[in-house]
Amino acid sequence: MAETTNPYAGNSYTADLAPGSLITQDGQIQWAGLLIGPGTPFAVDRSGLQGWEDLPEYDSSDADRPTSHGAWPGARYAKPRKVGGSIVLMPEFNGVPEAMRALRQSLALLDEERWLTVRLHGELLAVRARIAQRVIPADQGFATQGSSKMSVQWLTSDPRRYAVNEQTATTTPPQPESGLSWPLVWPLNWGEAKSTGDAVVDNVGSAPTHPVIVFRGPCSMPTVTDRVSKRRLRYAIDLAAGDELVVDTANGSVTLNNSASRRHTAMADSSPEELFLLEPGRTELSFRPDAATPDALMTVRWRSAEW
């Protein structure tokens, strides 16, 4: 008798895999280590996902005008996004008990967020999420045929949806031109600068995104400035060769060599890390340490973001 392989054996469905790493076609959803949609035992109901393409709810600081009509417009901040839908366990797939165990493991109450990724029309977008609700009715259809229509809801603390591919841009400090060559020949050629100290980043989405900025020594007082908004990050610290100061603007953390917090080194003219955003479109960032060698480096990592 031929041996039957169990597609669920040994898998960890709560593993925080890279977003979209299991997806192969449109209509599929990857939740942590579980794949949902076409080609799997878990079909998405024809009603699809709710809350995925919708604008999230938001809080507004609009202030009513006391002596006139309307209000003064204020800032608006998006609330956590709710994403939900119905999933149908398909009876034609073998191994219903194993499939149910996979569902219980992946759709459990966990404290840490995982990647939830959806592919539609070739586009992969991902959010960090946790399970908020799981409803699996043990009705007659499930008991006799192994088919069940279940409801699942995810809650994302960050409502923005991100491109799965992280992008990077790097620059060294500004380095001067080589200067004139003798004897002089007209037209004069001053040479080109080896580095302008500027990095261009492009957020192709519709929502602002938080970058991760890494300063590598040797340099003193590492500084980056958005040339349009004039927002600046500036730290009173000397970085030796090989030292890395990692600024995670989403978390507001500043870490030296992945171990020690150095947020307290921020200068008075430095913006709060959480407010250093890349707006949709092109942003030019200038790397201007007070002192540096050509080996110093600034690296910017970011994912384009969508509402």
C-alpha positions as CSV (number, residue, x, y, z in Angstrom):
1,M,0.0,0.0,0.0
2,A,1.4,3.4,-1.0
3,E,2.5,5.7,1.8
4,T,0.5,8.9,2.1
5,T,2.4,12.0,2.9
6,N,1.0,14.5,5.4
7,P,1.5,18.1,4.1
8,Y,0.9,19.5,7.6
9,A,3.5,17.4,9.5
10,G,6.4,19.2,11.0
11,N,5.2,22.7,9.9
12,S,5.2,25.7,12.3
13,Y,2.3,27.8,11.2
14,T,3.1,30.6,13.7
15,A,6.6,31.1,12.3
16,D,7.1,34.7,11.3
17,L,8.2,34.0,7.7
18,A,9.2,36.7,5.3
19,P,6.1,38.4,3.9
20,G,4.8,36.7,0.7
21,S,7.5,34.0,0.7
22,L,4.8,31.2,0.3
23,I,2.6,33.0,-2.2
24,T,2.6,31.9,-5.8
25,Q,-0.6,33.3,-7.4
26,D,-3.2,36.0,-7.1
27,G,-5.9,35.6,-4.5
28,Q,-3.6,33.9,-2.0
29,I,-3.1,35.1,1.6
30,Q,-0.1,34.3,3.7
31,W,-0.6,34.5,7.5
32,A,2.7,33.8,9.2
33,G,3.5,30.2,8.0
34,L,0.0,29.4,6.7
35,L,-1.0,29.8,3.1
36,I,-4.7,30.4,2.3
37,G,-6.5,30.6,-1.0
38,P,-6.3,28.9,-4.4
39,G,-4.4,25.6,-4.4
40,T,-4.7,25.1,-0.6
41,P,-7.4,23.4,1.6
42,F,-8.5,26.8,2.7
43,A,-10.6,28.7,0.1
44,V,-11.4,32.4,0.5
45,D,-15.2,32.9,0.4
46,R,-16.5,34.9,-2.7
47,S,-17.1,37.9,-0.4
48,G,-13.3,38.2,-0.1
49,L,-11.5,40.3,2.5
50,Q,-13.2,43.2,4.3
51,G,-11.1,46.1,5.5
52,W,-8.1,45.4,3.2
53,E,-8.5,48.1,0.6
54,D,-10.6,50.4,2.9
55,L,-9.3,53.5,4.5
56,P,-8.8,52.8,8.2
57,E,-10.9,54.7,10.8
58,Y,-9.1,57.7,12.2
59,D,-9.1,60.2,15.1
60,S,-9.4,63.9,14.2
61,S,-8.3,67.0,16.1
62,D,-10.7,69.3,14.2
63,A,-12.0,72.1,16.4
64,D,-15.4,73.5,16.0
65,R,-15.5,77.3,15.2
66,P,-17.3,78.9,18.2
67,T,-18.6,82.0,16.3
68,S,-18.8,80.7,12.7
69,H,-19.8,77.7,10.6
70,G,-17.7,74.6,10.4
71,A,-14.4,73.8,12.1
72,W,-10.7,74.4,12.0
73,P,-9.1,71.4,10.3
74,G,-6.7,69.5,12.5
75,A,-4.4,66.5,12.2
76,R,-5.9,63.1,11.5
77,Y,-4.4,59.9,12.8
78,A,-5.4,56.4,11.6
79,K,-6.6,53.8,14.0
80,P,-5.6,50.1,13.9
81,R,-6.9,48.4,10.8
82,K,-9.3,45.5,11.0
83,V,-9.1,42.9,8.3
84,G,-11.5,40.0,8.1
85,G,-13.2,37.4,5.9
86,S,-14.7,33.9,5.6
87,I,-12.5,30.9,4.9
88,V,-14.0,27.6,3.7
89,L,-12.3,24.3,4.6
90,M,-12.5,22.3,1.4
91,P,-13.5,18.6,1.9
92,E,-11.9,17.4,-1.3
93,F,-8.5,17.8,0.3
94,N,-7.3,14.9,2.4
95,G,-6.3,15.3,6.0
96,V,-9.1,17.3,7.6
97,P,-8.0,16.6,11.2
98,E,-4.4,17.8,10.3
99,A,-5.8,20.9,8.5
100,M,-7.9,21.8,11.5
101,R,-4.8,21.4,13.8
102,A,-2.9,23.7,11.4
103,L,-5.8,26.3,11.7
104,R,-5.9,26.1,15.5
105,Q,-2.1,26.6,15.7
106,S,-2.0,29.5,13.2
107,L,-5.2,31.3,14.3
108,A,-4.3,31.3,18.0
109,L,-4.1,34.2,20.5
110,L,-0.5,35.4,20.3
111,D,1.1,38.4,21.8
112,E,3.5,39.1,19.0
113,E,2.4,40.4,15.6
114,R,3.1,38.4,12.4
115,W,3.2,39.2,8.7
116,L,-0.2,39.1,6.9
117,T,0.4,39.3,3.2
118,V,-2.2,39.5,0.3
119,R,-1.5,39.2,-3.4
120,L,-4.0,40.9,-5.7
121,H,-3.4,41.5,-9.5
122,G,0.3,40.7,-9.0
123,E,0.8,43.2,-6.2
124,L,2.0,42.0,-2.8
125,L,1.2,44.1,0.3
126,A,1.8,43.2,3.9
127,V,0.9,44.3,7.4
128,R,1.9,43.3,10.9
129,A,-1.1,41.8,12.6
130,R,-2.5,39.5,15.3
131,I,-5.6,37.3,15.4
132,A,-8.6,39.2,16.9
133,Q,-11.3,36.6,16.2
134,R,-11.8,33.0,15.1
135,V,-15.2,31.5,14.6
136,I,-15.4,27.9,13.4
137,P,-18.9,26.4,13.6
138,A,-18.9,22.6,14.3
139,D,-22.1,22.2,12.3
140,Q,-23.5,19.1,10.5
141,G,-21.6,19.8,7.3
142,F,-18.3,19.8,9.1
143,A,-19.2,16.7,11.1
144,T,-20.3,14.6,8.1
145,Q,-18.3,16.1,5.2
146,G,-15.4,17.9,6.7
147,S,-16.5,21.2,5.2
148,S,-16.7,24.3,7.4
149,K,-17.1,28.0,6.8
150,M,-15.2,29.9,9.4
151,S,-14.8,33.6,10.1
152,V,-11.4,35.2,10.8
153,Q,-10.4,38.7,11.8
154,W,-7.0,40.2,12.1
155,L,-6.1,43.5,14.0
156,T,-3.1,45.6,12.8
157,S,-1.6,48.1,15.2
158,D,-0.1,49.9,12.2
159,P,-2.8,50.4,9.6
160,R,-0.4,51.0,6.7
161,R,0.1,48.3,4.2
162,Y,3.7,47.8,3.1
163,A,5.5,46.6,0.0
164,V,7.2,43.2,0.7
165,N,10.5,44.2,-0.7
166,E,12.6,46.5,1.5
167,Q,14.6,49.1,-0.4
168,T,18.0,50.6,0.5
169,A,20.0,53.7,-0.3
170,T,23.5,54.5,0.8
171,T,25.9,57.5,0.8
172,T,29.3,58.5,2.2
173,P,30.0,62.0,3.6
174,P,30.5,64.7,1.1
175,Q,33.9,64.6,-0.6
176,P,35.4,67.5,-2.6
177,E,36.2,67.6,-6.3
178,S,39.6,66.7,-7.4
179,G,40.3,70.2,-8.6
180,L,42.1,71.6,-11.6
181,S,44.8,69.7,-13.5
182,W,48.0,71.4,-14.6
183,P,48.7,72.6,-17.1
184,L,45.4,74.3,-17.5
185,V,43.4,73.5,-20.6
186,W,40.3,75.4,-21.7
187,P,37.5,74.7,-20.9
188,L,38.5,74.2,-17.3
189,N,37.5,70.9,-15.7
190,W,37.3,71.0,-12.0
191,G,36.5,67.3,-11.8
192,E,33.5,65.7,-10.1
193,A,32.8,65.2,-6.4
194,K,33.4,61.6,-5.3
195,S,30.3,61.9,-3.1
196,T,27.7,64.6,-2.5
197,G,26.6,63.1,0.8
198,D,23.0,62.9,-0.4
199,A,20.8,59.9,-0.7
200,V,17.6,59.8,-2.7
201,V,14.7,57.6,-1.5
202,D,11.4,57.0,-3.2
203,N,8.3,56.0,-1.4
204,V,6.0,55.0,-4.3
205,G,3.0,54.4,-2.0
206,S,0.2,56.7,-0.8
207,A,1.1,56.8,2.9
208,P,4.2,58.1,4.8
209,T,6.6,55.5,5.9
210,H,9.2,55.2,8.7
211,P,12.8,54.5,7.6
212,V,15.6,52.7,9.4
213,I,18.8,54.8,9.3
214,V,22.2,53.2,10.0
215,F,25.2,55.4,10.6
216,R,28.6,53.6,10.3
217,G,31.8,55.0,11.6
218,P,34.4,56.4,11.7
219,C,32.5,59.7,12.1
220,S,31.5,62.2,14.8
221,M,28.1,63.8,15.4
222,P,26.2,61.8,12.7
223,T,23.5,63.9,11.2
224,V,20.8,63.4,8.5
225,T,18.5,66.1,7.3
226,D,15.5,66.0,5.0
227,R,16.2,68.7,2.5
228,V,12.6,69.7,2.0
229,S,10.9,69.4,5.4
230,K,14.2,70.3,7.2
231,R,13.5,67.5,9.8
232,R,16.8,66.4,11.3
233,L,18.3,63.6,13.3
234,R,21.5,64.5,15.0
235,Y,23.5,62.6,17.7
236,A,26.3,63.7,20.0
237,I,28.4,60.5,19.6
238,D,31.7,59.4,18.2
239,L,31.6,56.3,16.1
240,A,34.8,54.3,15.6
241,A,35.5,52.2,12.6
242,G,33.0,49.4,12.4
243,D,30.6,51.0,14.9
244,E,26.9,51.2,13.8
245,L,24.3,53.5,15.2
246,V,20.9,52.2,14.2
247,V,17.9,54.6,14.3
248,D,14.5,52.8,14.0
249,T,12.1,55.7,13.5
250,A,9.0,53.5,13.8
251,N,10.0,52.3,17.2
252,G,11.8,55.5,18.2
253,S,14.9,53.5,19.2
254,V,18.6,54.5,18.8
255,T,20.9,51.6,19.3
256,L,24.7,51.3,19.2
257,N,26.0,48.0,17.8
258,N,22.7,46.3,18.4
259,S,23.2,46.4,22.2
260,A,23.1,49.7,24.0
261,S,20.5,52.5,23.7
262,R,21.9,55.8,22.7
263,R,18.7,57.8,22.3
264,H,19.8,60.2,25.0
265,T,22.6,61.4,22.7
266,A,20.0,63.2,20.5
267,M,20.8,66.9,20.2
268,A,18.4,69.7,21.0
269,D,17.9,70.5,17.3
270,S,17.1,66.8,16.5
271,S,13.5,65.9,15.6
272,P,11.7,63.2,17.6
273,E,12.5,59.9,15.8
274,E,8.9,59.0,15.4
275,L,8.2,62.2,13.4
276,F,11.0,61.5,10.9
277,L,8.9,60.2,8.0
278,L,9.3,59.6,4.3
279,E,6.3,61.2,2.6
280,P,5.0,59.7,-0.6
281,G,7.2,60.5,-3.5
282,R,10.9,61.4,-3.7
283,T,12.9,62.5,-0.6
284,E,16.5,63.7,-0.5
285,L,18.4,63.0,2.7
286,S,21.7,64.7,3.4
287,F,24.4,63.0,5.5
288,R,26.4,65.7,7.2
289,P,28.6,64.5,10.2
290,D,30.8,67.1,11.9
291,A,33.9,65.0,11.2
292,A,34.2,61.8,9.1
293,T,36.5,59.7,6.9
294,P,35.6,58.5,3.4
295,D,34.8,55.1,5.0
296,A,31.9,56.5,7.0
297,L,28.5,55.5,5.6
298,M,24.8,56.2,6.0
299,T,22.3,53.5,4.9
300,V,18.6,54.1,4.7
301,R,16.2,51.2,4.6
302,W,12.5,51.6,3.9
303,R,9.3,49.9,2.6
304,S,6.9,51.9,0.4
305,A,3.5,52.2,2.3
306,E,-0.1,52.3,1.2
307,W,-3.3,53.3,3.0
